[in-house]
């Protein structure tokens, strides 16, 4: 499927929402609950559900501008957390749902990056020999929040990939409206328009660097947009780094820096170094526009050290990536991951509950009672306020998978 064909599929989806007068999250929840609409989505997204794949209605979500007639499309956390097991689920239309924006007349308004993967995360990014000999550029991966900046009805608008009203979207639009250092200077929006380089068909993809968007990398008090990509919504052109550099000069925006090496093996060796260097890693862009993320091992250690918990470990055991995920990381992070793994696997040491025969009561199935006891153990690994429906669902999925393996 070509990119144009995939965009046409999304355009048809937007038309269906507009025809049904869907204008908000609640309207979409009602619309998607109808079987005929789920079937329509499956057809438009070329999504063939197999095994335990989630429904197509669970992997994509529209978002709506509160004032302008705009609809954005974004893949959901369900897609992010489950489709690593079902690579075919990442269809071309779904990959484009990374903040793509349409008008309510189904005209394409903003074209951001499509979904791309970390090295080793997906079948297409696991074997670098498939890319041998292809020209590429590697740019520094910025560690802020993505701002998708475009023109609509004479205005410069910014959004994140999932909401027009997220705190980062509001911050990005506020920064676009701010004047420069001199009180009489124009706003950044005005300067972008005055540059003559920000055409109506251009989508600017910027990393929003600000203390309020801090993730792991310490940028101090920096407050700026760093240009990391640009795309033309009519021609579907994806700017390479040289063209991006020239565009940044005309717009007055900082452009993400380029790695000077020429060999993917050298880059891979570089990111495997365990020390933390206050950089997230690199994004490699090949000549055909395909991208792969290479994150520094030191950064991943810092990241996992912050979000590492029983839930995360169960998810990695479910998808079979536990050993690979922690193999090259900092020793303390690996030790903590091993501790959590030991604790969740101890579920199989939970003793079978004693069953009492009661008059006129049907005897409880011992297997059912044991499963309940095991789930109660997993639920109890976290404080009560963290034992959410989502967490309990992961516990059930983990236990079912492990019991199946135990019985094989």
SELUMZA-280228 format. One record per residue (C-alpha): x, y, z. Coordinates in Angstrom, 1 decimal. Each point is the difference from the previous one (the first is absolute). Last residue first. Example, Ala and Ser with C-alpha at 12.3 -4.5 7.8 and 13.67 -1.06 7.14 Angstrom:
% residues 2
       X       Y       Z
    13.7    -1.1     7.1
    -1.4    -3.4     0.7
***
This chain:
% residues 408
       X       Y       Z
     2.9   -27.6    28.3
    -1.6     0.5     3.4
     2.5     2.6     1.3
    -0.1     1.8    -3.3
    -3.8     0.4     0.3
     0.3     1.0     3.6
     2.5     2.7    -1.0
    -2.3     1.4    -2.7
    -3.0     0.0     2.2
     1.9     1.6     2.9
     1.4     2.8    -2.2
    -3.4     0.8    -1.5
    -1.7     0.0     3.4
     2.7     2.2     1.5
    -0.2     2.4    -3.0
    -3.7     0.3     0.5
     0.5     0.7     3.6
     2.4     2.9    -0.8
    -2.6     1.5    -2.5
    -2.8    -0.4     2.5
     2.1     1.9     2.6
     2.1    -1.5     2.8
     2.0     3.2     0.4
    -2.2     1.4     2.7
     0.2    -3.3     1.9
     3.8     0.0     0.2
     1.7    -2.4    -2.4
     0.9    -3.7     0.4
    -3.5    -0.7     1.4
    -1.6    -0.4    -3.4
     2.5    -2.7    -0.8
    -0.7    -1.9     3.2
    -3.8     0.3    -0.5
     0.5    -1.3    -3.6
     1.7    -3.1     1.4
    -2.7    -0.6     2.6
    -2.7     0.4    -2.6
     1.8    -2.5    -2.3
     0.3    -2.4     2.9
    -3.7     0.2     0.8
    -0.9    -0.7    -3.7
     2.3    -3.0    -0.1
    -1.5    -1.3     3.2
    -3.5     0.2    -1.4
    -2.2     1.2     2.9
    -2.2    -2.7     1.6
    -3.7     0.8    -0.5
    -1.6     1.0     3.3
    -2.8    -1.9     1.7
     2.2    -0.7     3.0
     3.4     1.5    -0.3
     3.1    -1.8    -1.1
     3.1     2.1     0.8
     2.6     0.7    -2.5
     3.6     0.8     1.0
     1.6     2.5    -2.3
     2.7    -1.3    -2.4
     3.3     1.4     1.0
     1.5     3.0    -1.9
     3.3    -1.2    -1.3
    -1.0     0.6    -3.6
    -0.6     3.7     0.8
     3.7     0.1     0.8
     0.4     0.9    -3.7
    -1.2     3.5     0.8
     2.5     0.5     2.8
     2.9    -1.6    -1.8
    -0.6     2.3    -3.0
    -0.2     3.0     2.3
     3.4    -0.9     1.4
     1.5    -0.7    -3.4
    -1.2     3.5    -1.2
     1.7     1.6     3.1
     3.2    -1.8    -0.7
     0.0     1.0    -3.7
    -0.6     3.6     1.0
     2.9    -0.1     2.5
     2.3    -1.7    -2.6
    -0.6     2.7    -2.6
    -1.5    -1.4    -3.2
     1.4    -2.3    -2.7
    -2.3    -3.1     0.7
    -3.1     1.8     1.3
    -2.2     0.1    -3.1
     1.4    -3.1    -1.5
    -0.7    -2.1     3.1
    -3.5     1.4     0.5
    -1.1    -0.1    -3.6
    -2.3    -3.0     0.0
    -3.2     2.1    -0.6
    -1.6    -1.3     3.3
     3.2     0.2     1.9
     0.4     3.6    -1.1
    -3.5     0.9     1.0
     0.5    -1.7     3.4
     3.1     2.0     0.6
    -1.8     3.3    -0.8
    -2.8    -0.9     2.4
     2.3    -0.9     2.8
     1.9     3.3    -0.2
     2.6     1.8    -2.0
    -1.1     3.5    -1.1
     2.8     2.1     1.4
     2.8    -2.5    -0.2
    -1.3    -0.9    -3.5
     0.7     3.5    -1.2
     3.4     0.3     1.6
     1.1    -3.4    -1.3
    -1.4     0.9    -3.4
     2.0     3.2    -0.1
     3.2    -1.9     0.9
    -0.7    -2.6    -2.7
    -0.3     2.9    -2.6
    -3.1    -0.3    -2.1
     0.2    -0.8    -3.7
    -3.3     0.9    -1.8
    -0.6    -1.2    -3.5
    -1.4     2.0    -2.9
    -1.1    -0.8    -3.6
     0.0     3.0    -2.3
     1.3    -1.8    -3.1
     3.5     1.5     0.5
     0.3    -1.4     3.5
    -0.7     2.0     3.1
     1.8    -1.1     3.2
    -1.3     1.6     3.2
     2.6     0.3     2.8
     0.4    -0.4     3.7
    -1.5     1.5     3.2
     2.9     2.2     1.0
     1.1     0.9     3.5
     3.1    -2.2    -0.4
    -1.0    -2.9     2.2
     2.6    -2.7     0.0
    -0.9    -3.4    -1.4
     1.5     0.2    -3.5
    -2.5    -1.8    -2.3
    -0.8     3.2    -1.8
     3.5     0.3    -1.4
     0.3    -3.6    -1.1
    -3.2     0.3    -1.9
     1.2     3.2    -1.7
     3.3    -1.6    -1.0
    -2.0    -3.0    -1.4
    -2.2     2.5    -1.9
     3.0     1.5    -1.8
     0.4     3.6    -1.2
     0.8     2.1     3.0
    -0.6     3.7     0.3
    -3.1    -0.1     2.0
    -2.4     2.8    -0.9
    -1.3     2.7     2.3
    -3.7     0.9     0.5
    -0.9     3.3    -1.8
    -0.3     3.2     2.0
    -2.7     2.2    -1.5
     0.4     3.4    -1.8
    -2.4    -1.1    -2.7
     2.5     0.6    -2.9
     2.8    -1.8     1.9
    -2.3    -2.8     1.0
    -1.0    -0.6    -3.6
     3.6    -0.3    -1.1
     0.7    -2.5     2.8
    -3.2    -2.0    -1.0
     1.2    -0.2    -3.6
     3.3    -1.4     1.2
    -1.7    -2.3     2.4
    -2.5    -1.6    -2.4
    -3.4     1.5    -0.4
    -3.0    -2.4    -0.3
    -2.0     0.8    -3.2
    -3.7    -1.0     0.1
    -0.5     2.2    -3.1
    -3.1     1.6     1.5
     0.6    -0.2     3.7
     3.6     1.0    -0.2
     2.1    -1.3     2.9
     2.5     1.5     2.4
     2.2    -1.6     2.7
     2.0     0.5     3.1
    -0.2     3.7     0.5
     0.8     0.9     3.6
    -2.6     2.3     1.6
     1.2     2.0     3.0
     0.1     0.5     3.7
     3.3    -1.0     1.6
     0.1     0.4     3.8
     2.2    -3.1     0.6
    -0.2    -2.5    -2.8
     0.3    -3.0     2.2
    -0.8    -3.2    -2.0
    -2.5    -2.2     1.8
    -3.6     1.3    -0.8
    -0.2     3.7     0.4
    -3.0     1.6    -1.8
    -0.8     2.6     2.6
     3.7     1.1     0.1
    -0.3     0.7    -3.7
     1.2    -1.6    -3.2
    -2.9    -0.6    -2.5
     1.4    -2.3    -2.7
    -1.1     1.3    -3.3
    -1.7    -1.5    -3.1
    -1.0     2.8    -2.4
    -2.8    -0.9    -2.4
     0.2     1.8    -3.4
    -2.8     0.4    -2.4
    -0.8     3.6     1.0
     3.6     1.0    -0.5
     2.3     0.8     2.8
     3.1     1.3    -1.9
    -1.2     3.5    -0.6
     1.7     1.1     3.2
    -3.0     2.3     0.8
    -2.1    -3.0     0.9
     2.5    -1.4     2.5
     0.6     3.5     1.4
    -3.7     0.5     0.5
    -0.3    -3.3     1.9
     3.1     0.8     2.1
    -1.7     3.2     1.1
     1.3     3.3    -1.4
     2.4     2.3     1.8
    -1.0     3.1     1.8
     0.8    -1.4     3.5
     3.4    -1.1    -1.1
     1.0    -3.6     0.9
    -2.6    -1.5    -2.4
    -3.7     0.2     0.4
    -2.0    -3.0     1.2
    -2.8    -1.4    -2.2
     1.8    -3.1    -1.1
     1.1    -0.6     3.6
    -3.6     0.1     1.1
    -0.9    -2.5    -2.8
     2.7    -2.4     1.1
    -1.1     0.3     3.7
    -3.6    -0.7    -0.8
     1.0    -3.0    -2.1
     2.4    -1.2     2.8
    -2.8     0.3     2.6
    -2.2    -2.1    -2.2
    -2.9     1.9    -1.7
     0.5    -0.8    -3.7
     0.6    -3.6     0.9
     1.7    -3.2    -1.1
     3.0     0.8    -2.2
     0.7     3.3     1.7
    -1.5     3.1    -1.6
     1.2     3.3    -1.4
    -1.9     2.5    -2.1
     1.2     2.9    -2.1
    -3.0     1.9    -1.2
    -1.2     1.1    -3.5
    -2.8    -2.5    -0.1
     2.4    -2.8     0.9
     3.7    -0.1     0.0
     2.1    -2.8     1.6
     2.1    -0.8     3.1
     0.1    -3.6     1.4
     1.8     0.3     3.4
     1.7    -3.1     1.2
     0.9     0.0     3.7
     3.5     0.2     1.4
     3.0    -2.3    -0.3
     1.6     0.8    -3.3
     1.4    -2.8    -2.1
     3.3     1.1    -1.5
     0.0    -0.6    -3.7
     1.3    -3.0    -2.0
     0.0     0.3    -3.8
    -0.3    -2.9    -2.4
     1.2    -1.3    -3.3
    -0.8    -3.7    -0.6
     3.0    -2.4    -0.1
    -1.4    -2.4     2.5
    -3.6     0.7     1.0
    -1.2    -3.6     0.0
     3.1    -0.8     1.9
    -1.3     2.0     2.8
    -2.3    -2.9     1.1
    -2.3     0.9     2.9
    -1.6     3.2    -1.3
    -2.5    -1.6    -2.5
    -1.0    -2.7     2.5
    -0.8     2.6     2.7
     1.7     1.1     3.2
     3.6    -0.9    -0.9
     0.9     3.6    -0.7
    -2.8     2.2     1.1
    -3.0     0.5    -2.2
    -1.7     2.3    -2.4
    -3.6     1.3     0.0
    -0.7     2.5    -2.7
     1.6     3.4     0.3
    -2.3     3.0    -0.2
    -2.3     1.0    -2.9
    -2.2     3.0     0.8
    -3.2     1.3    -1.8
    -1.2    -2.9    -2.1
    -3.5     1.0    -1.2
    -2.8    -2.1     1.5
    -2.6     2.8     0.0
     0.3    -0.1     3.8
     3.6     1.0    -0.6
     2.6    -2.7     0.4
     3.0    -0.4     2.3
     2.5    -2.8     0.4
     1.1    -0.3     3.6
     1.7    -3.4    -0.2
    -2.7    -1.8    -1.9
     2.1    -0.6    -3.1
     1.1    -3.4     1.4
    -3.7    -1.0     0.2
    -0.5     0.7    -3.7
     3.1    -2.0    -1.0
    -1.0    -3.0     2.2
     1.7    -0.6     3.4
    -2.2    -3.0     0.8
     2.3    -2.2    -2.2
     2.6     0.4     2.8
    -2.1    -1.9     2.4
     2.0    -0.5     3.2
     1.2     3.6     0.0
    -3.6     0.8    -0.6
    -0.9    -0.2     3.7
     1.4     3.0     1.9
     0.2     2.6    -2.7
    -3.4    -1.0    -1.5
    -1.6     0.1     3.4
     1.7     3.3     0.8
    -2.0     1.4    -3.0
     0.8     0.9    -3.6
    -0.8     3.6    -0.8
    -2.3     1.8    -2.4
    -0.6     3.8     0.0
    -3.3     1.7    -1.0
    -0.2     3.7    -0.7
    -2.9     2.4    -0.5
     1.5     2.7     2.4
    -1.4     0.7     3.4
     0.4    -3.0     2.4
     2.3    -1.9    -2.4
    -0.9    -3.7     0.0
     1.9    -3.2     0.6
    -0.5    -3.3    -1.8
     1.0    -3.3     1.6
     1.7    -3.1    -1.5
     0.9    -3.3     1.6
    -3.2    -0.9     1.9
    -2.5     0.3    -2.8
     2.3    -2.3    -2.1
    -0.8    -2.8     2.5
     3.0    -1.2     2.0
     2.1    -2.9    -1.3
    -0.5    -3.2     2.1
    -0.1    -2.3    -3.0
    -0.3     1.8    -3.2
    -1.7     3.3    -1.0
     0.5     1.1    -3.6
     0.5     3.8    -0.1
     0.0     1.5    -3.5
    -0.7     3.3     1.8
    -3.0     0.8    -2.2
    -1.3    -3.5     0.1
     0.4    -0.5     3.8
    -1.5     3.5     0.5
    -3.1    -0.9    -2.0
    -0.4    -3.2     1.9
     0.2     1.9     3.3
    -2.6     2.4    -1.4
    -2.4    -2.9    -0.9
     0.4    -1.5     3.4
    -1.1     3.2     1.8
     2.2     0.9     3.0
     2.2     2.2    -2.1
    -2.7     2.7    -0.3
    -0.8     0.1     3.7
     3.7     0.3     1.0
     0.5     2.5    -2.8
    -2.8     2.3     1.3
     1.4    -0.2     3.5
     3.4     1.0    -1.3
    -1.2     3.1    -1.9
    -1.6     1.2    -3.2
    -1.5    -3.0    -1.7
    -2.7     1.3    -2.4
    -0.5    -3.4    -1.6
     1.0     1.6    -3.4
     3.0     1.5     1.7
     1.1    -3.3     1.4
    -0.4    -1.8    -3.4
     1.8     2.8    -1.8
     2.9    -0.4     2.5
     0.2    -3.7    -0.8
     0.0     0.7    -3.7
     2.9     2.4     0.5
     1.8    -2.7     1.9
    -0.3    -2.4    -2.9
     1.1     2.8    -2.4
     3.1     0.5     2.1
     0.8    -3.7    -0.3
    -0.4     0.2    -3.8
     2.3     3.0    -0.2
     2.6    -1.8     2.2
     0.0    -2.9    -2.5
    -1.4    -3.4     0.9
***
